[in-house]
Amino acid sequence: MGLAVQYLLNALQVGSVYALIALGYTMVYGILTMINFAHGDIFMVSTYIAFFVGVALLGSALHLGAVPVFLATMLAAVLGTATLAAVIERVAYKPLRQAPRVSAVITALGVGLFLENFTLATIGPEPRFLPPLVPVGRIVLGGVVISTVQAQTIVLSALVMLLLDTIVRRTMTGMAMRAVSWDKFTAPLMGVPVDRIITLTFALGASIAAVGGVLYGMAYTIDPYMGIRIGWWAFISAVVGGIGNIRGAMIGGYILGAVEIFTPILLPSTYRDFVAFSLLLVFLIFRPTGILGRPVAMKV
Amino acid sequence: MRRWRGFLIALAFLPLAVLLPRWGLLNLYQQQVLMYVGINIILTASLNLVNGYMGEFSVGHAAFMAVGAYGASLMTLWVFPREWGPLVFPLAVVAGGLAASLAGLVVAIPSFKTRGDYLAIVTLAFNMIVKSVLENIDAVGGPRGLMGMSRLTSVAWVYIWVLLTLFVLRNYIYSNYGRGTQAIREDETAAALVSVNTRQVKVMTFMLSSFFAGVAGGLFAHVLQFINPRSFGILKSTDVLVMVYLGGIGSLTGSVLGATTFTVVLELLRPLQVWRWVIGPLLLVLLMIFRPRGMMGLRELKLLVPPEERPEGIRAALASAGADPARRAGGGVPAGGDRPLLAVRGLTHYFDGLRAVWDFNLEVFPGEIIGIIGPNGAGKTTVFNLITGVYRPTAGSVLFRGQELVGRPAHEIIRSGIARTFQTIRLFKDLSVLDNVRIARYARVRYSLWAAALGTAAARREEEEIRRGALELLELFHLGRYADAPARGLPYGEQRRLEIARALACEPVLLLLDEPAAGMNPSEIDALLDHIRWVREHFGLTVVLIEHQMRVVMGICERITVLDFGATIAEGSPAEIQRHPRVIEAYLGEAVVA
């Protein structure tokens, strides 16, 4: 029993990170019907920002407490990553908005490779640990051990998702996003600044991924190529949940978290990717709109 | 033999490929780079077939290469004794290619339903799965891979395979199967509606493309002499994509250029070490922004175009074909029988609960011109879509010459003798006027895929026939002088005429015209009506016409059915329809009685 709960908590922790990243894929797809293949690498960059800011803050003479250090690191990662995503959107994707969709997808693949290899060339390939931003502690509840990072990840992710859901459903900006995703041509006629909304969507998606990045970095090692695997898993989450659907991405994230944690119980752990990608194929072939998506009729 | 000349000249250089390394004029490094260039040309050209010519978006090409590499290596390592190596090497490479083409089938099947981004993900997922499976099979070395293959690949072998690849791909592209492939890129639905069996084309194209990717894999494995699953990941697939888009989509010349440039530039950048993997992707992004169609972009070097397909070849054929109106004449209006040619009964269709067509009935007798009219949104085009198999009706039956059409795929329905045009013109815009017409012969082609790929005499004779027929048809429609121009450049009226010519190339008995007069002024409409009458006489057709302008149908139709909100509200002769109160109401609103 205790072990099952332990596994479930691990699944929730990993799943939270996947869900946070999946949101970025799904938001961009929702608004531009474009798969931003660079998103996983943007997530990777956020962990490096957290690494350098964290090291600097902890090494500085300020002797800040745990909470300010954590918050400052988080803020720096979010702002830095959002800026990066906005710049990428403006420089690389925006000129291609009228071009065939294929061009944008290839560009995204190129941007992703660029980020990976640039990080590799400048920082190096060795895996790194984030410095301990928050004192490591553990809570023991009836035989179940919860680390503080785990608790933090699960709770904070849920809060961020709730916040995003509220922004998209209840604010004017959220309404503008939904308007653009429904109809890019009519929205500007209603006074929606489409270009700004699109850039904002990229930035918002990256910010959420950065929250996931910091939380991930506090638990695992980071390296320049980490964005590929995690990005893919998050992307599969988005498709499984129903790409373009925000709540779907959250559900998909937790499902993939479960796949990651529970697969090694049944199969050798090297089969994890196989299971995840098979799940993706099954969904694409039998239910391409995912769990929460709606089918779209073809028009002749 | 003119057709083969380019390849014969290229083949004449083969002794050089054998002798230069033997004389020591190429050192091992240079040989290796040359071999990589050749292997990359094969990979690039094969992916170009799917991404450039078919317009699908496959991004997991390395998976097929992996299957070919492992397949060929297993042959030379285990199946055959080692000392047979050089003798069985071509066999091993072909076996690898065949294994890869079976893998291609796995991707072709999902492509029936999915397109664009989704298909891209399917292929990527397939790439990851192949890699993951190889990593988990201990018999083929798991993550460590296979090693110990002899260095059987030589510059000469690579050269031969490059020539073979280009030869087969060129023949395929310039056959009617290849034109069907390009029609899918331009407009898949329209392709099916001019008789292209889109599933067949997809299966053939994916399998052919994967075959050559597998060949490239087999050659690669026997240059490097060891392979592991990591060599065939997404990075490799991305490299191939870069080469395709660098050189230019839909161009074999582009593939040769792209693969050569990419391979050589990467070799030159080798001293930069890690930074060349930074510069490469950056170049890709810049390329997409500033030159999205690559260096060649749908253009082709003359050498790779069969002589009869070059502009001067088409002009010569046009001059000899001429317009011989008697040749294709179908012999006047078919005699009216008492059995209907087309009988539609109780046709009903819902779009997600929205009723588009309700209990539609229509009988068309041979030789008639029937009009279906109704306000916008009345469900007229949906009726055509239901008849031609674009949608499957919720209920009802469509009998054509006594045979049920409901449930049959569009291309079979067209093949059985129905052809149609579209409300909004749906030509294959980037293809030539001539190709637009030739594609419509898809279902009538008798030569096989093998004959097409090898360019056999029989296939070429039949192609010759198809071309002559198409040119005659174009001349008949006064479009001959545009034959080698892309369809997108034609003036509006000519595009409409081309669409009718294309429909006629399907050899229909029944022609469905969807708002042929849309966007025309009154004098153009009069000319069009004359034209339709003439087409009916000349080709011996029965015609059903959709219109929303009264004056068009009144002038030409013998009987008219009026639709409103998916339901039939009136039937009768033009004169009866004009006086019918419900028709007046549908068109003008409720009558105000003074």
Interface residues (C-beta under 8 A of the other chain):
Chain A: T33 M34 I35 A92 P95 L96 A99 P100 R101 V102 S103 A104 V105 I106 T107 L109 G110 V111 G112 L113 F114 N117 F118 L120 A121 I228 W232 F235 V239 P268 T270 Y271 D273 F274 F277 S278 L280 L281 L284 I285 P288 A297 M298 V300
Chain B: N51 F57 V59 P110 K113 T114 G116 D117 Y118 A120 I121 V122 A125 F126 M128 I129 S132 V133 E135 N136 P143 T189 I234 L235 T238 L241 V242 Y245 V274 W275 W277 V278 G280 P281 L282 L284 V285 M288 I289 P292 F351 D352 T381 N385 V390
